[in-house]
């Protein structure tokens, strides 16, 4: 998929529309009548929980959606395949539905874990967006065309955008207050380590050659100074 260079307008619009629908679903569940209606349909779904927790989750989903829009229509230069669209879309639905139900029905007041989660979400969102923005601005300069970007947050991690997503979704899980939601960052980490990073690194190595090899030797794959 990293070799695609077509505009992929239909794919981008489809993904944006589907993801937007999932955010609307989250708001309907968290701040509308969704959880009450679902509680009638499915007896295992509880009543709406702590209001502040539900608001925080709804806002978090909305922020993530706007990040998707910027990534799809501003930062991402490669093409987007239909298989990528229909892989990401159901994964986002699982995340939204799980966190909205588990967090939305949690009646416990927000505590220290949720506070840590808010910090992680803000830091992770900034890390992902800033890394993409800084690279985007650098790539726009004619003298940098065709060169490997290794500045900014990319000095500390080859994939700071992935690490940012890992932090932000870990934060949302902590905000939900449901420990079973940790399956989300665990699966995300496994996907990054065993699929996304190897595939992208292989593409970068083919594209940049020894420049990428030198960069890879001195830079952590995902977590700065750790891995």
C-alpha positions as CSV (number, residue, x, y, z in Angstrom):
1,X,0.0,0.0,0.0
2,X,3.0,2.3,0.5
3,X,3.7,2.2,-3.2
4,X,0.3,3.7,-4.1
5,X,0.5,7.3,-5.4
6,X,-3.1,7.8,-6.8
7,X,-5.2,10.5,-5.1
8,X,-7.6,7.8,-3.7
9,X,-10.3,10.4,-3.2
10,X,-13.1,7.9,-3.0
11,X,-11.2,5.8,-0.5
12,X,-10.4,8.8,1.7
13,X,-13.9,10.1,1.6
14,X,-15.3,6.7,2.4
15,X,-13.0,6.2,5.4
16,X,-13.8,9.8,6.6
17,X,-17.5,9.1,6.3
18,X,-17.5,5.8,8.1
19,X,-15.2,7.1,10.9
20,X,-17.5,10.1,11.2
21,X,-20.5,7.7,11.6
22,X,-18.7,5.9,14.4
23,X,-18.1,9.2,16.2
24,X,-21.9,10.0,15.9
25,X,-22.6,6.5,17.2
26,X,-20.3,7.2,20.2
27,X,-22.1,10.5,21.0
28,X,-25.5,8.7,20.6
29,X,-24.4,6.1,23.1
30,X,-22.5,8.3,25.5
31,X,-24.6,11.5,25.6
32,X,-27.8,10.5,23.9
33,X,-30.4,7.8,24.5
34,X,-28.1,5.1,23.0
35,X,-27.1,3.3,26.2
36,X,-30.7,3.3,27.5
37,X,-32.0,1.9,24.2
38,X,-29.2,-0.7,24.0
39,X,-30.0,-1.6,27.6
40,X,-33.5,-2.6,26.5
41,X,-32.1,-4.6,23.5
42,X,-29.3,-6.3,25.4
43,X,-29.9,-7.0,29.0
44,X,-26.1,-7.2,29.7
45,X,-25.6,-3.4,29.0
46,X,-26.0,-1.4,32.1
47,X,-27.4,2.1,32.6
48,X,-25.5,5.3,31.7
49,X,-22.7,5.9,34.2
50,X,-20.7,8.9,35.3
51,X,-21.6,11.9,33.2
52,X,-18.1,13.5,33.2
53,X,-16.6,10.2,32.1
54,X,-19.0,10.0,29.2
55,X,-18.3,13.5,28.2
56,X,-14.5,12.9,28.3
57,X,-14.8,9.9,26.1
58,X,-17.1,11.6,23.6
59,X,-14.7,14.6,23.3
60,X,-11.8,12.2,23.0
61,X,-13.4,10.4,20.1
62,X,-14.2,13.7,18.4
63,X,-10.6,14.9,18.7
64,X,-9.3,11.6,17.2
65,X,-11.7,12.0,14.3
66,X,-10.4,15.4,13.5
67,X,-6.9,14.0,13.6
68,X,-8.0,11.3,11.1
69,X,-9.3,14.0,8.8
70,X,-6.0,16.0,8.9
71,X,-4.0,12.8,8.3
72,X,-6.1,11.6,5.4
73,X,-6.5,14.9,3.6
74,X,-3.4,16.9,4.5
75,X,-0.5,14.8,5.8
76,X,-0.9,11.5,3.9
77,X,0.8,11.7,0.5
78,X,0.5,8.0,-0.5
79,X,-2.6,6.4,-1.9
80,X,-5.1,4.6,0.2
81,X,-6.4,1.2,-0.8
82,X,-9.9,-0.1,-0.4
83,X,-8.5,-3.0,1.7
84,X,-7.0,-0.5,4.1
85,X,-10.3,1.4,4.3
86,X,-12.2,-1.8,5.2
87,X,-9.6,-2.9,7.7
88,X,-9.4,0.4,9.6
89,X,-13.2,1.0,9.6
90,X,-14.3,-2.2,11.6
91,X,-11.3,-1.8,13.9
92,X,-12.5,1.8,14.7
93,X,-16.0,0.5,15.3
94,X,-14.8,-2.1,17.8
95,X,-12.8,0.5,19.7
96,X,-15.6,3.1,19.8
97,X,-18.3,0.5,20.7
98,X,-16.2,-1.2,23.4
99,X,-15.0,2.0,25.1
100,X,-18.5,3.7,24.8
101,X,-20.2,0.7,26.4
102,X,-17.6,-0.1,29.1
103,X,-16.9,3.5,30.0
104,X,-20.4,4.8,29.4
105,X,-21.9,2.4,31.9
106,X,-19.2,2.9,34.5
107,X,-20.9,4.7,37.4
108,X,-17.7,5.2,39.5
109,X,-16.5,8.8,39.7
110,X,-13.3,9.8,37.9
111,X,-10.2,9.1,39.9
112,X,-6.4,9.2,39.5
113,X,-6.4,6.6,36.7
114,X,-8.8,8.8,34.6
115,X,-6.5,11.8,35.3
116,X,-3.5,9.9,34.1
117,X,-5.6,8.8,31.1
118,X,-6.4,12.4,30.2
119,X,-2.7,13.3,30.3
120,X,-1.8,10.3,28.1
121,X,-4.5,11.1,25.6
122,X,-3.4,14.8,25.3
123,X,0.3,13.9,25.1
124,X,-0.3,11.1,22.6
125,X,-2.6,13.2,20.4
126,X,0.0,16.0,20.3
127,X,2.8,13.6,19.6
128,X,1.1,12.0,16.7
129,X,-0.2,15.3,15.2
130,X,3.0,17.2,15.8
131,X,5.2,14.5,14.3
132,X,3.1,14.4,11.2
133,X,2.9,18.2,10.9
134,X,6.6,18.7,11.3
135,X,7.4,16.1,8.7
136,X,4.8,17.5,6.3
137,X,6.3,21.1,6.6
138,X,9.8,19.7,6.1
139,X,8.8,17.7,3.0
140,X,7.2,20.8,1.4
141,X,10.6,22.4,1.0
142,X,12.0,21.7,-2.5
143,X,15.5,21.0,-1.2
144,X,14.2,18.2,1.0
145,X,12.3,16.4,-1.7
146,X,13.2,12.7,-1.9
147,X,15.1,12.7,1.4
148,X,14.4,10.8,4.6
149,X,13.0,12.9,7.4
150,X,14.9,12.2,10.7
151,X,14.3,15.4,12.7
152,X,11.8,16.5,15.3
153,X,10.3,13.6,17.2
154,X,11.6,11.2,14.6
155,X,15.1,11.7,16.2
156,X,13.8,9.6,19.1
157,X,11.6,7.1,17.4
158,X,11.2,5.8,13.9
159,X,7.5,5.8,14.3
160,X,6.5,8.5,16.9
161,X,3.0,8.8,15.3
162,X,2.4,5.1,16.1
163,X,3.7,5.7,19.7
164,X,1.4,8.7,20.0
165,X,-1.6,6.6,19.0
166,X,-0.6,3.9,21.5
167,X,-0.5,6.6,24.3
168,X,-3.7,8.3,23.3
169,X,-5.7,5.0,23.1
170,X,-4.2,3.8,26.4
171,X,-5.4,7.1,27.8
172,X,-9.0,6.5,26.6
173,X,-8.9,3.1,28.2
174,X,-7.9,4.6,31.5
175,X,-10.6,7.2,31.2
176,X,-13.2,4.5,30.6
177,X,-12.2,2.9,33.9
178,X,-12.7,-0.6,32.6
179,X,-9.6,-2.7,32.8
180,X,-10.9,-5.1,30.2
181,X,-10.5,-2.3,27.7
182,X,-6.7,-2.7,27.9
183,X,-7.2,-5.3,25.1
184,X,-7.3,-2.3,22.7
185,X,-3.7,-0.9,23.3
186,X,-2.4,-4.5,23.6
187,X,-3.8,-5.4,20.2
188,X,-2.6,-2.1,18.8
189,X,0.9,-2.7,20.1
190,X,1.0,-6.2,18.5
191,X,-0.2,-4.8,15.2
192,X,2.5,-2.1,15.2
193,X,5.3,-4.5,16.2
194,X,4.4,-7.5,14.0
195,X,2.7,-5.8,11.0
196,X,2.8,-2.0,10.5
197,X,6.4,-1.4,11.5
198,X,8.0,-4.3,9.6
199,X,6.0,-3.5,6.4
200,X,6.8,0.3,6.6
201,X,10.4,-0.2,7.5
202,X,10.8,-2.6,4.5
203,X,9.3,0.1,2.3
204,X,11.6,2.8,3.7
205,X,14.7,0.6,3.3
206,X,13.8,0.0,-0.3
207,X,13.1,3.7,-0.9
208,X,16.0,5.3,1.0
209,X,18.6,2.5,1.1
210,X,21.7,3.1,3.3
211,X,20.2,6.3,4.6
212,X,17.4,4.4,6.3
213,X,19.8,1.7,7.6
214,X,22.0,4.3,9.3
215,X,18.9,6.0,10.7
216,X,17.5,2.6,11.9
217,X,20.7,1.7,13.7
218,X,20.7,4.8,15.9
219,X,16.9,5.2,16.5
220,X,14.4,3.2,18.4
221,X,11.6,1.5,16.4
222,X,8.6,2.7,18.5
223,X,9.2,3.7,22.2
224,X,12.1,6.2,22.5
225,X,15.2,4.7,24.2
226,X,13.4,1.5,24.9
227,X,12.3,-0.4,21.7
